[in-house]
């Protein structure tokens, strides 16, 4: 019996030892990768229109978009490559739902795909669509996440809808295509399937048809990186929380980076957001729109990196179902961040930052990631430092 067990164990070890060789022979490439990113922070949100809703300063440890993933590629004849990727969020603290989720968080980009040389890649799964891809153009924070990112003025709408805009979230149930770059130009398109489409039903039925799509263009030439995206999300009920049909969320976003030198990069982000609910009645909103602008800059000097950004969110424009125009005054905000990194090597860096959001009297903008949850009219401030390890 012991001899049989030893033989089985030896056979298993031999199989494991042979796997890399088998992969090499077939051309299969498999990579395990991950990021652990945590920060020690002091945050507050004070000066609210209702003082009892202030959030006095508190300390916290924050998980900043840490992740673990596996990706593989298999070269095939005629310039075809098979692809697969699994990426999940990883919790390095015990907050923000980590207790129930354990170490693993929600899925990030997860897909199976096939790539055609000189054409592009087709993907099926959950993935970053064009608006989210473009949102970080003017942001230089690692992974575009945490209190030190500067995307809040692009991704928020001052709390003027029942649920927050979804343009910086990933597409589920998606068919995507990402082209190769030709003379500096590349394109991407994503189609999110309408799996929750309702039956015709009666006059009072929801009639949902939650189809969504997202398009992006990128042009890279010399020091310029230009990006344009357009995204439409149907029947999400974002504006009023409605479960009825014909609601539509639209986003047009422009991003630009300009390499002033090998060490210094400037960036611009512009966003135009529109939400509509044509069947709204009374004082429920039929439409809402706003713009956001972000300026960013980054300078590298050896192991030292300094970056920052300044953003402005406009007052909203909106109308009610009863035909009147709603009051969008004093719903704008400003956001600023300055950060410093020390890069030990390509895997490990240390970072410290200061960030703030100054809301107008009727505004409720929050940080795009790791938000504080400010009340109407309050200002948010944050200072922190952390470590990021990537492999």
ABEGO torsion letter per residue (X at the ends): XAAAAAAAAAAAAAAAAAAAAAAAAAGBBBBBBBBBBBBBBBBBBBGBABAAABBBBBBBBBBBGBBBBBBBBBBBBGGBBBBBBBBBBBBABABGGAAAAEABBBBBBBBBBBBBBGAEBBBBEBBBBAAAAAAAAABABBGGBEAABAAAAAABAGGABABBBAAABBBBGBBBBBBBBBGGBBBBBBBBBBAABBBAEBAABAGBBABBBBBBBBBBBEABBBBBBBBBBBGAGAAAGBABBGBBBBBBBBBBBBBABAABBBBBBBBBBBBBBAABBEABBABBBBBBBBBBBBBBBEABBBBBBBBBBBBBBBBBAAGBBBBABGABBBBBBBBBBBBABAABBBBBBBBBBBBBAABABBBABGBAGBBBGBBBBBBBBBBBBBX
